[in-house]
Amino acid sequence: MKKGHNDMHAKRIAVIGGAGFIGSHLVDKLVEMNYRVSVIDDLSTGREENVNKATRFYNMKAESADLLNVLVDDSIYLVFFLAANSNVPLSVRDPLFDFRSLNCAINVIDKCRHSNVRRFIFTSSGFIYGNTKNRPITEDEPYKPVSPYAISKKSIEHYLAFYREVYGLTYVVLRLATVYGPRQISGALADYIRKLAGGEQAEFFGDGSKTRDYIYIDDVVEALLMSMSLPDSHDPIYNIGSGKEIELLTVYRKIAEMLGRKPEPVFQPDRLGELYGYSLSYAKANRDLGWQPRTCLDEGLQRILIHKGLLPNNCDPNQ
């Protein structure tokens, strides 16, 4: 970065999407570490109860013209952007929806270059690699989009490269695997837990053999924090995943077993624009950031169920 991080705690960090799943966990950790944090969230998918009381909260759309005033008035030095759509099937059904997400991101990036923001940290996705057989996937794998969601993520990465080259806005892109953990309300895994806990069965599109690389929220937050101090000389794009993949049906059975339910999912015809499997190599993040995943899937699932009051705090999912 153009300035060192010795005085970072004296400057304010903005988390756009800070009332959402990943954003709220990140904000809590930043506050715990004594950073001064501004949260920008329109609460369209985030929840007000997730907003840390020690932050300065702005209930506004990220693309609002007022955002520039916030960035300037709060002397924002670094921006975490976590406000984009995370619903991949929705992006396939309504491609224009992700265009709006892309437009929002570009608006925010442009406001950063008109303020004192020096670094922009963006959560991209491992979905941008598409259905490649080269797994675990490294950062130099060719881009093969299978959904507008993936297209918009990659497009934002290109815009960030432009803004760094032309305007000097430094950035870091973390291409995340499938994130899971407490406070998550959307996505397949959250649906599995909700349905099984309620005595119902979840729907599967296809035969359940699709695979995902799951990464626990605490590990993702650690990577986000580490990316704050990445030297400008490093390539700014990193995969954040476990390097392992597991079938969706296997995950469903794990949750059912932990809850004492019988797994009998309802199988539906497959959908268009589906990613059939992936896992992300974290070798580069380990080399440059010293990051590695610490939470195995069984432990992560147990933590979620305990947080929801569905398992006792002393429960061992392996027994």
C-alpha positions as CSV (number, residue, x, y, z in Angstrom):
1,M,0.0,0.0,0.0
2,K,1.1,3.6,-0.4
3,K,1.3,4.1,3.3
4,G,2.2,1.7,6.0
5,H,-0.2,0.0,8.4
6,N,1.3,1.4,11.6
7,D,-1.4,4.1,11.8
8,M,-4.2,1.9,10.4
9,H,-6.0,1.7,13.7
10,A,-6.3,5.5,13.6
11,K,-8.1,5.4,10.2
12,R,-11.6,4.1,9.5
13,I,-12.4,1.0,7.5
14,A,-15.7,0.6,5.6
15,V,-17.4,-2.7,5.2
16,I,-20.0,-2.6,2.5
17,G,-22.4,-5.4,3.2
18,G,-21.4,-5.4,6.9
19,A,-24.8,-6.6,8.1
20,G,-24.7,-9.7,6.0
21,F,-23.3,-13.2,6.7
22,I,-19.6,-12.7,5.9
23,G,-19.6,-9.0,6.5
24,S,-21.0,-9.1,10.0
25,H,-18.4,-11.7,11.1
26,L,-15.6,-9.6,9.6
27,V,-16.9,-6.4,11.3
28,D,-17.1,-8.1,14.7
29,K,-13.4,-9.2,14.4
30,L,-12.3,-5.7,13.2
31,V,-14.0,-4.1,16.2
32,E,-12.4,-6.7,18.5
33,M,-9.1,-5.7,17.1
34,N,-9.8,-2.0,17.9
35,Y,-10.3,-0.9,14.3
36,R,-12.7,2.0,13.7
37,V,-15.4,0.6,11.3
38,S,-18.2,2.1,9.2
39,V,-20.8,-0.3,8.1
40,I,-22.8,0.4,4.9
41,D,-25.8,-1.9,4.2
42,D,-29.3,-1.4,2.8
43,L,-30.5,-4.4,4.8
44,S,-32.0,-6.0,1.6
45,T,-30.4,-9.3,2.6
46,G,-28.4,-8.3,5.7
47,R,-30.0,-8.0,9.1
48,E,-29.9,-5.1,11.5
49,E,-29.3,-7.3,14.5
50,N,-26.0,-8.4,12.9
51,V,-24.7,-4.8,13.0
52,N,-22.1,-4.4,15.7
53,K,-23.1,-1.6,18.0
54,A,-19.5,-0.2,18.2
55,T,-19.6,0.7,14.5
56,R,-20.9,3.7,12.6
57,F,-23.9,2.3,10.7
58,Y,-25.3,3.7,7.4
59,N,-28.5,2.2,6.2
60,M,-28.1,3.0,2.5
61,K,-27.6,1.5,-0.9
62,A,-24.0,1.1,-1.8
63,E,-24.5,2.8,-5.2
64,S,-26.1,5.8,-3.5
65,A,-24.5,9.2,-4.3
66,D,-24.2,9.7,-0.5
67,L,-21.6,7.0,-0.3
68,L,-18.9,9.4,-1.5
69,N,-19.7,11.7,1.4
70,V,-19.4,8.8,3.9
71,L,-16.0,7.8,2.4
72,V,-14.7,11.3,2.6
73,D,-16.3,12.4,5.9
74,D,-15.3,9.2,7.7
75,S,-11.7,9.4,6.3
76,I,-12.1,5.8,5.0
77,Y,-8.7,4.3,4.2
78,L,-9.7,0.7,3.2
79,V,-13.0,-0.7,1.8
80,F,-14.2,-4.3,2.1
81,F,-16.8,-5.0,-0.6
82,L,-19.2,-7.8,0.3
83,A,-22.5,-6.5,-1.1
84,A,-22.9,-8.5,-4.3
85,N,-25.6,-11.1,-5.1
86,S,-24.8,-14.6,-3.8
87,N,-27.7,-16.4,-5.4
88,V,-26.3,-18.2,-8.4
89,P,-29.6,-19.8,-9.6
90,L,-31.3,-16.4,-9.5
91,S,-28.6,-15.0,-11.7
92,V,-29.3,-17.7,-14.3
93,R,-33.0,-17.1,-14.2
94,D,-32.6,-13.3,-14.3
95,P,-29.2,-12.3,-15.8
96,L,-30.1,-8.6,-15.4
97,F,-30.1,-9.1,-11.6
98,D,-26.3,-9.6,-11.6
99,F,-25.9,-6.7,-14.0
100,R,-27.3,-4.5,-11.2
101,S,-24.8,-6.0,-8.8
102,L,-22.0,-5.3,-11.3
103,N,-23.2,-1.7,-11.7
104,C,-23.2,-1.3,-7.9
105,A,-19.7,-2.5,-7.5
106,I,-18.3,-0.2,-10.3
107,N,-20.1,2.7,-8.7
108,V,-18.4,2.0,-5.3
109,I,-15.0,1.5,-6.9
110,D,-15.3,4.8,-8.7
111,K,-16.3,6.6,-5.5
112,C,-13.2,5.1,-3.9
113,R,-10.9,6.7,-6.5
114,H,-12.6,10.1,-5.7
115,S,-11.9,9.8,-2.0
116,N,-8.9,8.9,0.3
117,V,-9.5,5.1,-0.1
118,R,-6.2,3.4,-0.7
119,R,-7.2,-0.3,-0.9
120,F,-10.3,-2.2,-2.0
121,I,-10.8,-5.8,-0.9
122,F,-13.3,-7.8,-2.9
123,T,-14.8,-11.2,-2.3
124,S,-14.9,-13.0,-5.7
125,S,-15.8,-16.6,-6.2
126,G,-14.3,-20.0,-7.1
127,F,-17.3,-20.3,-9.4
128,I,-15.6,-18.2,-12.0
129,Y,-13.4,-21.2,-13.1
130,G,-16.5,-23.1,-14.2
131,N,-16.6,-26.9,-14.8
132,T,-12.9,-27.6,-15.1
133,K,-11.4,-31.0,-14.5
134,N,-8.1,-29.5,-13.2
135,R,-8.7,-29.7,-9.4
136,P,-7.8,-28.4,-6.9
137,I,-7.9,-25.3,-9.1
138,T,-5.1,-22.8,-9.1
139,E,-5.4,-19.0,-9.7
140,D,-4.0,-19.4,-13.3
141,E,-6.8,-21.7,-14.4
142,P,-8.7,-20.3,-17.5
143,Y,-11.9,-18.5,-16.8
144,K,-15.0,-20.5,-17.9
145,P,-18.2,-18.8,-16.8
146,V,-21.4,-20.9,-16.4
147,S,-23.6,-18.2,-14.9
148,P,-24.1,-14.4,-14.9
149,Y,-23.0,-14.6,-11.3
150,A,-19.5,-15.8,-12.4
151,I,-19.4,-13.3,-15.2
152,S,-20.1,-10.3,-12.9
153,K,-17.5,-11.5,-10.4
154,K,-14.8,-11.7,-13.1
155,S,-15.9,-8.4,-14.6
156,I,-15.4,-6.7,-11.2
157,E,-11.9,-8.1,-11.1
158,H,-11.1,-6.6,-14.5
159,Y,-12.4,-3.2,-13.4
160,L,-10.2,-3.3,-10.3
161,A,-7.2,-4.1,-12.4
162,F,-8.0,-1.0,-14.5
163,Y,-8.5,1.3,-11.5
164,R,-5.2,0.2,-10.1
165,E,-3.3,0.7,-13.4
166,V,-4.9,4.1,-14.2
167,Y,-5.8,5.6,-10.8
168,G,-3.5,3.8,-8.3
169,L,-6.3,2.2,-6.3
170,T,-4.6,-1.0,-4.8
171,Y,-6.8,-4.0,-4.3
172,V,-7.0,-7.7,-3.3
173,V,-9.4,-10.2,-4.7
174,L,-10.2,-13.3,-2.7
175,R,-11.9,-16.0,-4.7
176,L,-13.8,-17.8,-2.1
177,A,-15.0,-21.4,-2.0
178,T,-18.4,-22.1,-0.6
179,V,-18.6,-20.3,2.7
180,Y,-20.6,-21.6,5.6
181,G,-21.2,-20.8,9.3
182,P,-23.5,-19.2,11.9
183,R,-25.8,-16.3,10.6
184,Q,-26.0,-17.8,7.2
185,I,-29.6,-17.7,5.9
186,S,-29.3,-18.5,2.2
187,G,-27.6,-21.2,0.2
188,A,-28.0,-24.9,-0.1
189,L,-26.3,-25.8,3.2
190,A,-28.5,-23.4,5.2
191,D,-31.5,-24.9,3.5
192,Y,-30.5,-28.4,4.5
193,I,-30.2,-27.4,8.1
194,R,-33.5,-25.5,8.1
195,K,-35.5,-28.3,6.5
196,L,-34.0,-31.2,8.5
197,A,-34.3,-29.3,11.8
198,G,-38.0,-28.6,11.0
199,G,-38.7,-32.3,10.2
200,E,-38.8,-31.7,6.4
201,Q,-36.6,-32.8,3.5
202,A,-34.6,-30.5,1.2
203,E,-34.8,-30.5,-2.5
204,F,-31.9,-31.5,-4.7
205,F,-31.5,-30.5,-8.3
206,G,-29.9,-33.4,-10.0
207,D,-28.8,-36.6,-8.2
208,G,-26.8,-35.1,-5.4
209,S,-23.4,-35.9,-6.9
210,K,-22.4,-32.3,-7.4
211,T,-19.4,-31.4,-5.2
212,R,-18.4,-28.2,-3.4
213,D,-15.3,-27.0,-1.5
214,Y,-16.6,-25.7,1.9
215,I,-14.7,-23.1,3.9
216,Y,-15.7,-22.0,7.4
217,I,-16.5,-18.4,8.1
218,D,-13.8,-17.9,10.7
219,D,-11.2,-19.0,8.1
220,V,-12.5,-16.6,5.6
221,V,-12.4,-13.7,8.0
222,E,-8.8,-14.6,8.8
223,A,-7.9,-14.4,5.1
224,L,-9.7,-11.0,4.7
225,L,-7.8,-9.6,7.7
226,M,-4.5,-10.9,6.3
227,S,-5.2,-9.3,2.9
228,M,-5.2,-5.8,4.5
229,S,-1.4,-5.8,4.8
230,L,-0.5,-7.6,1.5
231,P,2.4,-5.7,-0.1
232,D,1.6,-4.0,-3.4
233,S,4.3,-6.0,-5.1
234,H,2.3,-9.2,-4.8
235,D,-0.2,-10.4,-7.4
236,P,-3.5,-9.5,-5.7
237,I,-5.7,-12.5,-6.6
238,Y,-6.0,-15.5,-4.2
239,N,-8.1,-18.6,-3.9
240,I,-9.5,-19.2,-0.4
241,G,-10.6,-22.8,0.0
242,S,-9.8,-26.1,1.6
243,G,-8.5,-27.9,-1.6
244,K,-11.0,-30.6,-0.9
245,E,-14.4,-31.3,-2.4
246,I,-17.4,-33.3,-1.1
247,E,-20.7,-34.4,-2.6
248,L,-23.7,-32.4,-1.7
249,L,-25.6,-35.6,-0.8
250,T,-22.8,-36.5,1.6
251,V,-23.1,-33.2,3.4
252,Y,-26.8,-33.6,3.7
253,R,-26.4,-37.0,5.2
254,K,-23.8,-35.6,7.7
255,I,-26.3,-33.0,8.9
256,A,-29.1,-35.5,9.1
257,E,-27.0,-37.8,11.2
258,M,-26.0,-35.0,13.6
259,L,-29.7,-34.1,14.0
260,G,-30.9,-37.6,14.3
261,R,-33.0,-37.4,11.1
262,K,-33.4,-39.7,8.2
263,P,-32.0,-38.3,5.0
264,E,-34.6,-38.6,2.3
265,P,-34.1,-35.6,0.0
266,V,-36.5,-34.8,-2.8
267,F,-34.8,-35.0,-6.2
268,Q,-35.8,-32.6,-8.9
269,P,-34.6,-32.2,-12.5
270,D,-31.2,-30.4,-12.8
271,R,-31.1,-26.7,-13.6
272,L,-29.3,-24.7,-16.2
273,G,-26.0,-23.0,-15.5
274,E,-24.9,-25.4,-12.8
275,L,-21.4,-25.9,-11.5
276,Y,-20.9,-29.7,-11.1
277,G,-17.8,-29.7,-8.9
278,Y,-14.8,-27.7,-7.8
279,S,-12.1,-27.3,-5.2
280,L,-9.6,-24.5,-4.7
281,S,-5.9,-24.8,-4.1
282,Y,-4.8,-22.5,-1.3
283,A,-1.1,-22.9,-2.0
284,K,-0.6,-19.3,-3.1
285,A,-2.5,-17.8,-0.1
286,N,-0.4,-20.0,2.1
287,R,2.8,-18.8,0.5
288,D,2.1,-15.1,0.4
289,L,-0.3,-14.6,3.3
290,G,0.6,-17.5,5.6
291,W,-3.1,-18.5,5.4
292,Q,-4.5,-22.0,5.6
293,P,-7.9,-23.5,6.5
294,R,-8.2,-24.5,10.1
295,T,-11.8,-25.8,10.5
296,C,-12.8,-29.2,9.1
297,L,-16.3,-29.6,7.8
298,D,-17.6,-31.8,10.7
299,E,-16.4,-29.2,13.2
300,G,-17.9,-26.4,11.3
301,L,-21.3,-28.1,11.0
302,Q,-21.2,-28.8,14.7
303,R,-20.6,-25.2,15.5
304,I,-23.5,-24.1,13.4
305,L,-25.9,-26.5,15.0
306,I,-24.8,-25.5,18.5
307,H,-25.2,-21.8,17.6
308,K,-28.8,-22.6,16.5
309,G,-29.5,-24.5,19.7
310,L,-29.9,-27.8,17.7
311,L,-27.1,-29.5,19.5
312,P,-25.8,-29.2,23.1
313,N,-22.6,-27.3,23.5
314,N,-20.7,-30.4,24.6
315,C,-21.8,-32.5,21.6
316,D,-19.3,-34.5,19.6
317,P,-20.7,-35.1,16.1
318,N,-18.4,-38.1,15.7
319,Q,-20.1,-40.1,18.5
